Amino acid sequence: PRLAEQVGWQAAIAASVLLPVALALPLLLRRRRWDDDRDPATVLRAGALAGAALILQHPILRSLAITGFCYAAFQVCLIAFAVTMLATEMGWTLVEAGAIAAVMQAAGMAGRITWSVFADRYGNGLTILVLLGAASAGFALATSAMTVAWPASAMLLVLCAFGACI
């Protein structure tokens, strides 16, 4: 958002496209070493939708996929709502609210990795999902209680924790 303000939205979009490319180039240069045990003659026979078919065939995988979809949809809604709430109700600028959305996304990435490690370590992913759902409900209630009187740091803390859980 700040870059768009300074150089225009077109340049900001170009920068957002160039950054992942710049990050991917060093990885591409190392690919040969990582794939040194790959057999180029091996043909992948599974179709593009083989993974989806597998998920649909197994009730547990199907339930987990639906749960994951719901959590992901809720995260998208949360971030859109948070930006709107901060800009319209709390008096933040769109750039500030957009920055919080980026921080919430980062918290979400860190949360997914952290919660996955916990689930793998303790072997009970369903319990972790239920606890995350309960925590998300609590943070949703806390978000609904936010007012202009709240310190910005408290809003940031609640929204980031919410992002990390959802």
C-alpha positions as CSV (number, residue, x, y, z in Angstrom):
1,P,0.0,0.0,0.0
2,R,2.7,2.5,0.8
3,L,4.5,1.8,-2.4
4,A,1.3,2.4,-4.4
5,E,1.0,5.7,-2.7
6,Q,4.6,6.7,-3.5
7,V,5.0,5.4,-7.1
8,G,1.5,4.5,-8.3
9,W,-0.5,1.3,-8.2
10,Q,0.9,0.0,-11.5
11,A,4.5,0.1,-10.2
12,A,3.4,-1.4,-6.9
13,I,1.8,-4.4,-8.8
14,A,5.0,-4.7,-10.9
15,A,7.1,-4.8,-7.7
16,S,4.8,-7.4,-6.2
17,V,5.3,-9.6,-9.3
18,L,9.1,-9.1,-9.4
19,L,9.7,-9.9,-5.8
20,P,8.6,-13.6,-6.0
21,V,10.5,-13.9,-9.3
22,A,13.6,-12.5,-7.6
23,L,13.2,-15.0,-4.7
24,A,12.6,-17.9,-7.1
25,L,15.7,-17.4,-9.2
26,P,18.2,-18.5,-6.5
27,L,16.1,-21.6,-5.9
28,L,16.0,-22.4,-9.6
29,L,19.7,-22.3,-9.7
30,R,19.9,-25.0,-7.0
31,R,17.2,-27.2,-8.5
32,R,19.6,-29.5,-10.3
33,R,21.4,-30.4,-7.1
34,W,18.1,-31.0,-5.3
35,D,16.8,-33.2,-8.1
36,D,20.0,-35.2,-8.7
37,D,18.3,-38.4,-7.7
38,R,15.3,-37.8,-10.1
39,D,14.8,-40.3,-12.9
40,P,13.8,-38.3,-16.0
41,A,12.4,-41.5,-17.6
42,T,9.8,-41.8,-14.9
43,V,6.4,-40.8,-16.2
44,L,3.7,-39.5,-13.9
45,R,0.5,-41.3,-14.9
46,A,-1.8,-39.7,-12.5
47,G,-4.0,-37.0,-14.0
48,A,-4.2,-33.5,-12.9
49,L,-7.3,-34.3,-10.8
50,A,-6.0,-37.5,-9.2
51,G,-5.4,-35.8,-5.9
52,A,-8.9,-34.4,-5.8
53,A,-10.4,-37.8,-6.8
54,L,-8.4,-39.4,-3.9
55,I,-9.8,-36.9,-1.5
56,L,-13.4,-37.4,-2.7
57,Q,-13.0,-41.2,-2.3
58,H,-12.0,-41.2,1.3
59,P,-14.4,-39.8,3.9
60,I,-11.7,-38.7,6.4
61,L,-9.7,-36.8,3.7
62,R,-12.9,-35.3,2.4
63,S,-13.8,-34.0,5.8
64,L,-10.4,-32.6,6.4
65,A,-10.5,-30.9,3.0
66,I,-13.9,-29.3,3.7
67,T,-12.6,-28.2,7.1
68,G,-9.5,-26.7,5.6
69,F,-11.6,-24.9,2.9
70,C,-13.9,-23.5,5.6
71,Y,-10.9,-22.2,7.7
72,A,-9.3,-20.7,4.6
73,A,-12.6,-19.0,3.6
74,F,-13.0,-17.7,7.1
75,Q,-9.5,-16.2,7.0
76,V,-10.2,-14.4,3.7
77,C,-13.4,-13.0,5.2
78,L,-11.6,-12.0,8.4
79,I,-8.9,-10.1,6.7
80,A,-11.4,-8.3,4.4
81,F,-13.6,-7.5,7.4
82,A,-10.6,-6.3,9.5
83,V,-9.4,-3.9,6.8
84,T,-13.0,-2.5,6.4
85,M,-13.5,-2.2,10.2
86,L,-10.1,-0.5,10.7
87,A,-10.7,2.0,7.9
88,T,-14.4,2.8,8.4
89,E,-15.0,2.3,12.2
90,M,-11.6,2.9,13.8
91,G,-10.4,5.8,11.6
92,W,-7.2,4.1,10.3
93,T,-6.0,5.0,6.8
94,L,-6.4,2.4,4.1
95,V,-2.6,2.0,4.0
96,E,-2.5,1.3,7.8
97,A,-5.4,-1.1,7.5
98,G,-3.7,-2.8,4.5
99,A,-0.5,-3.1,6.4
100,I,-2.4,-4.9,9.2
101,A,-3.9,-7.2,6.7
102,A,-0.4,-8.1,5.5
103,V,0.7,-8.7,9.1
104,M,-2.4,-10.9,9.7
105,Q,-1.5,-12.9,6.5
106,A,2.1,-13.4,7.9
107,A,0.7,-14.5,11.3
108,G,-1.6,-16.9,9.4
109,M,1.4,-18.4,7.6
110,A,3.4,-18.7,10.8
111,G,0.3,-20.2,12.6
112,R,-0.2,-22.9,9.9
113,I,3.4,-24.0,10.2
114,T,3.4,-23.9,14.0
115,W,0.0,-25.7,14.4
116,S,1.1,-28.3,11.9
117,V,4.3,-29.0,13.9
118,F,2.2,-29.4,17.1
119,A,-0.2,-31.7,15.3
120,D,2.7,-33.8,13.9
121,R,4.5,-33.9,17.3
122,Y,1.5,-34.8,19.4
123,G,-0.3,-36.9,16.7
124,N,-3.7,-35.4,17.2
125,G,-4.5,-33.1,14.3
126,L,-8.2,-33.1,14.9
127,T,-7.8,-31.9,18.5
128,I,-5.6,-29.1,17.2
129,L,-8.3,-28.1,14.6
130,V,-11.0,-28.1,17.3
131,L,-8.8,-26.0,19.6
132,L,-8.1,-23.6,16.8
133,G,-11.8,-23.3,16.1
134,A,-12.5,-22.5,19.7
135,A,-9.7,-19.9,19.8
136,S,-10.9,-18.4,16.6
137,A,-14.4,-18.0,18.1
138,G,-12.9,-16.3,21.1
139,F,-10.9,-13.9,18.9
140,A,-14.0,-13.2,16.8
141,L,-15.8,-12.1,20.0
142,A,-12.8,-10.0,21.0
143,T,-12.8,-8.4,17.5
144,S,-16.5,-7.7,17.7
145,A,-15.9,-5.8,21.0
146,M,-13.2,-3.5,19.5
147,T,-13.9,0.2,19.7
148,V,-12.1,3.4,18.8
149,A,-11.0,3.5,22.5
150,W,-8.9,0.4,22.2
151,P,-5.2,1.0,21.8
152,A,-3.9,0.2,18.3
153,S,-1.4,-2.3,19.9
154,A,-4.3,-4.3,21.5
155,M,-6.2,-4.3,18.1
156,L,-3.1,-5.5,16.4
157,L,-2.5,-8.2,19.0
158,V,-6.0,-9.6,18.8
159,L,-6.1,-9.5,15.0
160,C,-2.7,-11.2,14.6
161,A,-3.6,-13.9,17.1
162,F,-6.9,-14.3,15.2
163,G,-5.0,-14.6,11.9
164,A,-2.6,-17.1,13.4
165,C,-5.5,-19.3,14.6
166,I,-7.7,-19.2,11.6
